């Protein structure tokens, strides 16, 4: 365990501080343990006494099995009936007491304020899972907490008795019985040095004991009584995942709109302009200055049309839209400067977002292979097993790909994560490199062809 140098927020964090003994945390912890006793007594009176009465009656004997079962059920029902009534106010008190050993905010775990009206209030309290968590904490408070608190607090008189044991022996009158010192006795001053040594050794450990037990108690209380619940965290995670999926869908729709506008609008007008320039070029004398200008403009228009067509292809390849992923990957392989082998075995077309993600991951990976790996060959393998679509891109290059050295691989991982998938990379120095992407594929489109 490392040594904490900043300001601790909890008693458990304070245990790792170098200056714990000079801080206020041991005294705060001692106060927390001391004030636990009256609170635990209140919980004990309500929740534990029915069981003590039951045990006392059972020890008298003479009861039949049916009577014993009835008494156990009655005690459990009494605890269940009274627990939700006593636990909420007790929990509020405990959340306030947590400030003694925990500087973090304390928020109630109840779903909403209790409704008005006795019937509505009772129905809300007995149906709220947070209430039963508070009941569970109250049971721990009534049974285990006071035992630990008393044990920690009794360490002080025990250590004090060890330290003053010589004085206690000297104060004895002749004929008095030996002085009881915790786990032993001493009749003479010569028998007390071991106790004094133990007391000196234990004295600086007492504050650590207080802080440890108070911190552990507070950690249990925070887990049961405060708002950082697993359910809430899970709900927030689900909402984040849904919002991320909505953003991805919105981005995909906007990308398709841009591709459609460029294809149906700008590209068509540019084609028309190119044709007009070509016709005008034919009508002019070949050696005239006007023919040279029109020819230059015609060539620039054709070059611009090729660049626009390439841009549209990068936004959304038409072959991917029309023929699907295997055909689009074959086109990628044909355009690659190094030989690429494609194996795509798909029973049906994946959903649009999954298909697009798989394609652009393969395209980006092959671009990186051609630019950075010095590979002489690569392979793309696509398979679907049940509801999982896997895309593997491998090459025989020098390896050493590292996401921390650039944003390319990180961007791919983010894009895959949006779909709920994951990306795995194996690229040792010297190669080969294998990039594996796993994408959830729950709802396929109609089968090919």
LINNORGI-V491040 format. One record per helix or strand of 3 or more residues. SS is the DSSP state (H for helix, E for strand). FROM is the first residue (numbers start at 1). TO is the last residue. If there is no record, write none. Layout:
BEGIN
[[SS FROM TO] [SS FROM TO]]
END
This chain:
BEGIN
[[H 11 14] [H 25 47] [H 49 60] [H 65 100] [H 118 127] [H 129 163] [H 165 170] [E 179 181] [E 184 186] [H 189 191] [H 193 225] [H 230 283] [H 289 315] [H 318 323] [H 325 335] [E 339 345] [H 352 372] [E 377 385] [E 388 395] [H 403 405] [H 408 418] [E 422 427] [E 433 440]]
END
